[in-house]
Amino acid sequence: MMNVQIMTLLVLFSPASTFAPLPITSQTMRLSARTSPDLWIPPSAPIDTEESLKLTLQKSLEGSSFTKTLSILGSTGSIGTQTLDIVRATPQNFKVSSLSAGRNIDLLADQIAEFSPSSVSVGEEGDVGRLRAILDSRGVAHPEIYHGLEGLDAVASCPHSSTVVTGIVGSVGLQPTMSAIKLGKDIALANKETLISGGPVINPLVKQYGVNMLPADSEHSAVFQSLQGCPPGGLAKVVLTASGGAFRDYTKDELFDLCSSDPDFIQKKATTHPNWDMGAKITLDSATMCNKGLEVIEAHYLFGASYDDIDVVVHPQSIVHSMVEMQDTSVIAQLGWADMRLPLVYAVSWPHRLDMDYKRLNLAEIGSLTFKAPDHEKYPCIALCYSAGRAGGTMTAVLNAANEAANEMFRANAGLGFLDIPRLIEGAMEGARR
């Protein structure tokens, strides 16, 4: 799949191509409280404009008796299964029209039996017959069954869905997201690579087709929620919080020593997150903190902020999911337990607030919240992501492809060490500059 993902990038972004900057509007130029106001761009999320404010109010006043039909890319993964938890809890609000899965055919069969989608997709052609056999053995009616990249596109393009939840990992999510946008479907965006690899293409498409790009990961959802009701031009800075990942309690020297003396420990530890239940790829990205750097790029395209106006702060408790600073220096944050269902339910129900039976946040129970600046020597991937974002053009696509390759090689124990991950990324970026 890695080769297919890189080929997709090369088709969409030829090595010789560079993107012109997204247009600068009078709105982005007038705001002196922003560090680099001339480097802000129009956002893909519905914020910071008169039109988005009116839309939010209009939808809010419609009440919470709405019904949406969802297509879910990655239904058997962490994002997909938690989205289906939300559907189970609120059947009056959500139906499922289509699902895509990888190789977990048994779980997909369970989901088909429960939610009766009209179409599904599996990873490989050989899985189609296997899925049909399982459904026949259970007496479950067959939906339309697709496979591979064309199957992802078919699920994203399902004519019955109004919102597509992009829960798959990697740049493979870019093409089906583009297809869904062109059909006027809202996007509950959990696939950050869509904007990292394709932001200069995606942002104009969002505007052209009048869809809502709704962040579904915790940090960007926190920013988005904190901006509800913010007047146009009110945002000055975005502050993304980071748990610090698997090695947050180790000093730089301790981490580097362990990489040399006990690589087997590093191999196991790097894919174990202290706070969140996430997939292996994202958990490793969190350990290198490349995940946070990628989220900086995603925040640039979602909210329009310049890279000079996006900060990262380490917050080990993962209670404050991110913050925004306003023009008047007020800081607004969104808090909650480390539960991915919270940002997901807001992404699919925005701007409504559904009554969910989740554990209520108790600050007295937590006791204290701490924050510190990230160690850029310990986590060089953060600076690499800022550098790629500021370079523009195809550099973020190069960064993302290199990180996907390095991440996969490390998890496969194919001879790439933990400290080699940023070296490989930097080498790819240097090659792209020549």
Secondary structure, DSSP 8 states (H G I E B T S, - for coil): -HHHHHHHHHHHS-TT---------HHHHS-TTSSSGGG----SSS-SSHHHHHHHHHHHHT-S---EEEEEETTTSHHHHHHHHHHHH-TTTEEEEEEE-SS-HHHHHHHHHHH--SEEEESSTHHHHHHHHHHHHHT----EEEEHHHHHHHHHT-TT-SEEEE---SGGGHHHHHHHHHTT-EEEE--THHHHHHHHHHHHHHHHHT--EEE-SHHHHHHHHHTTT--TT-EEEEEEEE---TTTTS-HHHHHHHHHH-HHHHHHHTT--SS----HHHHHHHHHTHHHHHHHHHHHHHH---GGGEEEEE-TT--EEEEEEETTS-EEEEE--S-THHHHHHHHHTT-----------HHHH-----B---TTT-HHHHHHHHHHHH-TTHHHHHHHHHHHHHHHHHTTSS--TTHHHHHHHHHHHHHH-
